[in-house]
Amino acid sequence: MFSIEHEFDSTVITLVDEAPGPLQEDVIINSFAECVTIEQFDPRTDKTMTVTLSPEQVRDLAAALDLPEGVYQIRETPT
């Protein structure tokens, strides 16, 4: 399950684990104009861990989800 909320300066997506078995903590994705942050609470350390991605890294991640094993570089085509 997930939710999407539009805030003043970002879009917030929350992913809730509904898988059978041990459940993972919610994942919160904040999409800003200049970056995307991914947050998840770590109960082992009692801290929220954050990863920050550039828009280009998000683009590459989205492309990588549908590609086979290998090394790739996305190039912009001139218009």
C-alpha positions in Angstrom: 0.0 0.0 0.0 1.2 3.6 -0.6 0.0 7.1 -0.2 0.9 10.3 -2.1 0.6 13.8 -0.6 1.5 17.1 -2.3 3.2 19.5 0.2 4.3 23.1 -0.4 7.8 22.2 -1.7 7.7 18.5 -2.3 5.6 15.4 -3.2 5.7 12.8 -0.4 5.2 9.1 -1.1 4.9 6.7 1.7 5.3 2.9 1.1 3.8 0.6 3.6 5.0 -3.0 3.7 2.1 -5.5 3.4 4.1 -8.6 2.6 3.6 -11.8 4.6 6.2 -12.5 7.2 8.4 -9.9 9.0 7.3 -6.4 7.9 9.8 -3.7 7.1 9.4 -0.1 8.4 7.6 2.4 6.1 9.6 4.1 3.4 9.1 7.8 2.9 10.1 9.4 -0.4 10.3 13.2 -0.6 10.6 14.5 -4.2 11.9 18.0 -4.3 12.9 20.0 -7.4 16.6 19.6 -6.7 16.7 16.1 -5.2 14.8 13.1 -3.9 15.3 11.8 -0.3 14.4 8.3 0.8 13.9 7.7 4.6 13.3 4.6 6.7 13.4 4.2 10.4 16.0 1.6 11.6 14.8 0.0 14.8 18.3 -1.5 15.4 19.8 2.0 15.8 16.6 3.8 16.8 17.4 6.4 14.0 15.8 7.4 10.7 18.2 6.7 7.8 18.2 9.0 4.8 19.5 8.6 1.3 19.6 11.6 -1.1 19.5 11.1 -4.9 19.9 13.6 -7.7 17.2 13.8 -10.4 19.6 12.0 -12.7 20.1 9.1 -10.2 16.3 8.8 -9.9 16.1 8.7 -13.7 18.8 6.0 -13.9 17.1 4.0 -11.1 13.8 4.0 -12.9 15.5 2.8 -16.1 17.5 0.1 -14.3 14.4 -1.5 -12.9 13.4 -2.7 -16.4 16.9 -3.6 -17.8 18.9 -6.9 -17.7 22.3 -7.2 -16.0 25.0 -4.9 -17.5 26.5 -1.5 -17.4 24.5 1.4 -19.0 24.8 5.1 -19.6 21.7 7.2 -20.5 22.5 9.8 -23.1 20.2 12.8 -23.9 19.3 12.9 -27.6 19.5 16.3 -29.2 16.2 17.8 -30.3 
